[in-house]
Structure formats: C-alpha cells, structure tokens
Amino acid sequence: MSERARTVTTASVIVAMTVVLLLLISTQPAQVDRVQAIGSRIKCPVCQGESIANAPAHMAEDMMDLVSDRVASGATYQQIIDELLSSYTGALLLDPPASGQTLVLWLIPIASVAVGVSVILWWKRHPGNEEEDTSTPVAARSRTRLVIGGVILVTAFAGIVVVASNSLQDRVATASGVAELSEQDLADVSNETMEAVIAANADNPQVNGMRLALAERYFDLGDYRSAFPHYLVVAEDPNAAPSEAITALVRLGWMAYDGNGEVDTATRLIDEALAIDPQSDVALYVKARVRWCGAGEAEEATSVFRMLLEDPNLESATRAQIETDLALAQEGDPCP
C-alpha cells in the first residue's frame, strides 16, 4: 500500500470513529426518567447489593417514594442523593449500572482500545508495497511514523472517550444543578423503614439522630415501650452529642415517673442530664414537674418555674405551659 493510501485509510478510520462516537452521544435521550435514574444509583441498605429501584424491600419502596416526591417538588439530583445518603445511613452510591443507556459507558473504552490495537497491528503487517525494500532508512522511518500515528490515534480517541463518558454520566447527575442539604428531613420516612435502618447501623453513632426522631414519634403517641430502647441506647452511647444525651436522659426520666411512678429513678436520670448542662431548660422543667407531681415539692417547683420564665428566649407555647404550672403550684393545687 502506498503512503498516500495509508494516509487516506488513517484519516478515514479517525473520521469513522469520531462519527460513531458522536452518534452514540447524540442518540442518548435528552430527558431521562429521573426517579428511576436516581433510584438505580442508590444501594438498598437492607438488600444484597440491589439498588432501591430494583429491590422488593419495603424500605426500598419508601426510599423510591421519597425520590418521587422530591423530583415532583423540583429538588435537584444532588439534593435528592444527599438526602437519601444522610437519612438512610446504610445507603451507598452505586456505580452506573452496566445496562440500558449506561451500557455505552462500559463498551466504548473497550471498543476504542480494540480498534486502536487492530489498526496498529494492521499497519505493522502492511508496511508498504511488496517490492519496497523495508530495510532502507526511508522505509524504517515510514514504519516509525505509522506506529507513532497509531499511538496518537488511540490516545486521542481515548481522550474523546473519557470526555464523552463523563458527559453521558453527567446527563443525569447535573440535570438540575448541584446543591447541598443542611439538615435531614425524615417526615416522609415510615417508622418501619427507620427501624430497619437503625437495626442495620446499630453500632454507628451517626444513626443517633434517627433514633431520637423515631423515639420522639413513639413518645408523642404515649408508646413508651417502643420509645424506651432507643432513648436508652443514645443515653448510654459515650459518643453521643451532649444535646442528644440530654434529650434521651430527660425522656427516660419522665417515662420512669409517668409510666411507673419511679420518682427517685426519674430524678437520678434527669440529674445526669443536668450534669452535662446545668442550664438545660428542658431538664430543669421536667425535674421540677417530677418533684412537684411525684414528691409534692410544690415550693421547689415554683422556684424553678419562676427562674425559667426569666428566659426571654422561651417559645410562646413553652412559656404558657410554665405559667400555668406556676399558677397551680403557687395555689397548692395538684399537678395536672
């Protein structure tokens, strides 16, 4: 083959590979099913390596419902991912699955290497015309140029592949921009799902926030039996944040009194919370109520109530409750 023919062939291969790559990119759908796309990127915390989009577990359904709600409300891709990973501690971000549209991401690099190697081997086996003396310096330089050209071809195409692969992945990842959540939102997560996540991450202190959120639900319903073990775990966790430990100890103290009439046990637990923060309004108020209601110490409770009312930052509902208790305690009436 003449030098001109080899040049034409090389140019044709480059053009063909570029056209194929551009066709692959341009034929990707402009819009994707965001709910399924996001669900396929998140590992189900209680499943065996499945994404929440494919897992049959009830938790996966809850997580997909959350994704659907957030998509409908206009949340960005990154916001939804961040919320899932922060709300469900066992959830992990999966690599793009090697199926469907993302199969291209896995096949293009392999195909590009195969094509490039094939071109180089072909060039080496067909250095020129049969009558050409391949031992001459000119022929040697020709072969060298061909090999270098092949390496450049493979490198250039690989670079295009990397850019294209990133572009294809980012079609979903940057569909609506990037943002970061500042706090967890567990309002749409069921008790069952939260129990499963907590059980799967029992030794992880980062799950304490979810423990308390779930325990508060039970507490508000008067279900002390379900709330107790969650509060107890947080109270006994040496790595728990001070605010978490105080909340757990105060709740345990109130349940000990309100559920079993154990005034001394309740007082001891609340005193542990006050040892962490002697100025905790919640701990002071609950202790005053326990001593007033359980031990008849109305005068001591009155002093605490008055002190708490001096705080200008009290919420209006809390202030109203303390004022009511103060009026009753001053009159010597029993606590409600």
N, C-alpha and C positions, 0 to 999 in steps of 0.2 A: 504494500500500500504506500502511495506517495505521501510526502509531507503534507501536501495540500489536502489530500483525502483524510489524513489523520486529524488535521486541524478542523475540518468540517465535521468529522464524526464527534470530536470532543465538544465542539460548540453545540451540536445537535443534542448530545446527552445532557449537557448543562441546561439547555433550554427545556428539554423534555422533563427533566427532574423538577425544575422550577415551576413549570406549568402544572405538573401533577400536584405539587405541594400547595400551590395557590388554589387549585380546585378543591383540595381537601379542606383548606381553611374556609373558602367562600361557601362551601356547601354545608357548613355547620349551621344549625338553626339559630336565627337571630334571637329568639326567645326560647327559654327552656322552662320546664316545669320546676319552679324554684323550690317548691315544697319537697318534691322527690329528690331534686339535686342536693338540697341541704341534708335531707334525711339519709341519703346514701353516703354522706361524708362523716356521719357520727356513729360510733360504735355503741351498741346497746349495752348498758352497764351490767345487765344480768343475763346476757346471752353469750353463746360461744362464737365470738368473732363475727357476729352479724351486725349489719347496720340497722338503725331503727326503722329504715324504710322497708326492710325485708323481714324483720324479726316478728314473731307472732305474740311476744310477751305483752302483757297489759301495760307495762311501763313504757315499752316502745310506742304503743298506741297513744299513750298520754303525751309522750315527747313529740310525736308527729302532730298531734292536735295543737300543741303549743307552737310548733313551727308554722302550722297552717294559720293560726290566729295572728302570729307576728307578721307573716307575709301579707295577710289581708289588711293589717293595720299600717303597712308601709315600712316596717323595720328593714334595715339593711341586712345584707348577708352576714357581715361580720358581727353586727349586733346580735343576730339570732344565734350564731355559732358561740359567741362569748356567753350568752345567757344559758345555753344548753350546757356548756362545759362548766360554768360556775354553779348552776343549780343542781346538776347531776354529777356528783364528784367522780363516779366511775366511768363517765362518758369520755371517749377519746376521739381525736380527729383521725379519720382513716385516710389512706392514700386514695386517689381517684381509682375507682374500680375498673378492671380491665374488661369492660363490656360496653355495649352500646356505643354512644358517641365517643366516650373516653378511650375506646379500644385503639383509636388512631394514635393516642399519646404513647402507647406501648409499641405499636408496629412501625411507626415512621423511623425511629432511630435504628432499629434492626434492619429495615429495608435499605436505609441510606448507607449503612456500613456494607451490606451485602453488595449493593450496586457499585459502590466505590471500589471495593476489593476486586470485583469482577472486571471493572474497567482497567484497573492496573494490571491484572493478570493477562488480560487480552492484549494490552499494549506490549507487555514483556514478551509474549509469544509471537507477536507480529511486529517486529521492529522495523520492517521495511520490505522492499521488493526482494524476491528470491535471489536476483542477480546482484543485489547490493552487498558489498564487502563489509560485513558487520565489524571487522577488526580494525577498520580505519578510525582515526580520531574523530572524523566528522560523524560517523555512524555512532560512535560511543557517546558523543555529545548529544546526538539526537535521542538516543535511548535515555540518557540522563534527564533531558528536558521533558520527555514523556512521563518518566516516573515522578519528577517534581510536579508536573502538571496534574498527575493523578492525585498526589498527596494534597495539593492545593484544592482540587475539586472536592475531595472527601471532607477536608477541613471546612471549606466554605459551606458545603451543604449541611454539615453537622451544625455549624453555627446557625444556619437558617432554621434547622430542625429545633434547636433549643429555643430560639425566639418564638417559633410557631407553637411549640408545645406549651410554653408559658402563656402564650396568647390564648390558646384553647382552654387552659385551666382557668385563666382569669376571666373568661366569658361569664362564668358563674360567680367566681369569688369577688369580682368587682362590679357586679351588675348594678348595685345601688350605692356604691361608695363604701367608705370604711369609717366606723365609729366604735366607741368603746363604752360598755355599760359601767355605771358607777356602783350599782348595787344589785342584789338578787331580787327576782320577782317570782315568788312561789305561789301567787294567788291561784294560778290555773293548774297547779300540780296536786293530784289527789293524795289523800292520806296513805293509800296503799302503795303508791309509787314512792313516796317519801320513805316509808318503812323499808321498802326493798333497797333503795339507795343507801340508807343508813346501815342496813344489815351488811351490804356488800363493802362498806367502807368503815366498819366498826372501829378500827384502830387509827383512823385518820382524824386528827383534831380539827381539820378544816370542815368536817361534817357537823360540828357542834352547832353552827348557826341553823342548819336544817333541823337538828334535834330539837332545839328550843322552839323553832317555828311550829313544829309538829306538836310538841308538848303543850304549847300555848293553845293550840286548837282544842286539844283534849281538855285542858284546864278550863277553858271558857265554856265547854259543854258540861262541866262537872264530872268528867270521866277521869277521876284521879288515878284509877287503877292503870289506865293506859299512859297517863302522863308521867307517873312516878318513875318508871325505869329510865326514861330519857333525862329527866332532871337529875336523877342520881348519877348517871354516867358523867354528865357535864360537871356536877359538883365535885366529883372525885377525880376529875382529869387535871393533873398538875400543869398541863399545857393550855388549859382553857383561859381565855381572856378574862380579866377581872370582872368586866361587866357581865359576861356570860355566867361566871361562877356566882356572882351576887344574885342574879335573876334565879338561877337554879336553887340556891340555898333558901332564898326567901319563899319561893313557891313550895319547896319541900316543907319549910316551917309552917306555912299556912295550911297545907294539906294535913300535916300531922295534927294540928289543932282542929281544923274544921272537919276532917274525916274521922279522927279517932279520939279527939278531946285530949290529946297529949300536950299539955301546956308547957311543961318543962322541956320536952324534946323540941317543941316548936321554938321556944326561946333560945335554946342552945344553937339550933341551926341558924337562926337569924343573927345571933351574936357572931357566928362565924362569918356571915356576910358583912357585918359591921366591922369586923377585924380587918377586912380587906379595904373597906371605905367607911370610916366612921360617920361621914356626912351623907350617906346614901338616904335620900328622902323616902324611897320605897321601903327600905329595910326598917327605918325608924317608924314609919307609919304602921307597917304590918306588926311590928313588935308591940307598939302601943295598943293596937286593937287586940292582940292576943292577950296581953296582960290585963286589959280592961275587961274583955269578954270572958276570959278564962279564969282570971285570978281576982277579979273585982277591983283592980287598981285604977279606979276612975281618976283619982287626983294626979297620978303619974302620967296617965294618958292625956289628961288635959294639958299638962305642961308641954308634952311633945307636940300635941296638935297646935298649940299656940306658936311654938317655935317654927313649925313647918309653914304656918300661914305667913310668916315674915319673909318667906322667899318670894320675890317679885316675879320669878320665872315659872311659878306653878301654872299648869294648864287650868283653864276655867273649870273643867269638869272635876279635876282633882281637888281644886280649891273648894268647890261647892260641897264635895263629899266630906272633906275635913271639917268644914264649918258646921255641917250637920252633926257629925260625930262630936265635935266640941260642945255644941249646944246640949246634946243629950248627956254627955259626961258631966258637964257643969251642973245639970239639974239632978244628977244622981240616978238618971234613968238607965235601965239595962241596955246593953249594946244591941243593935238590930241584927 
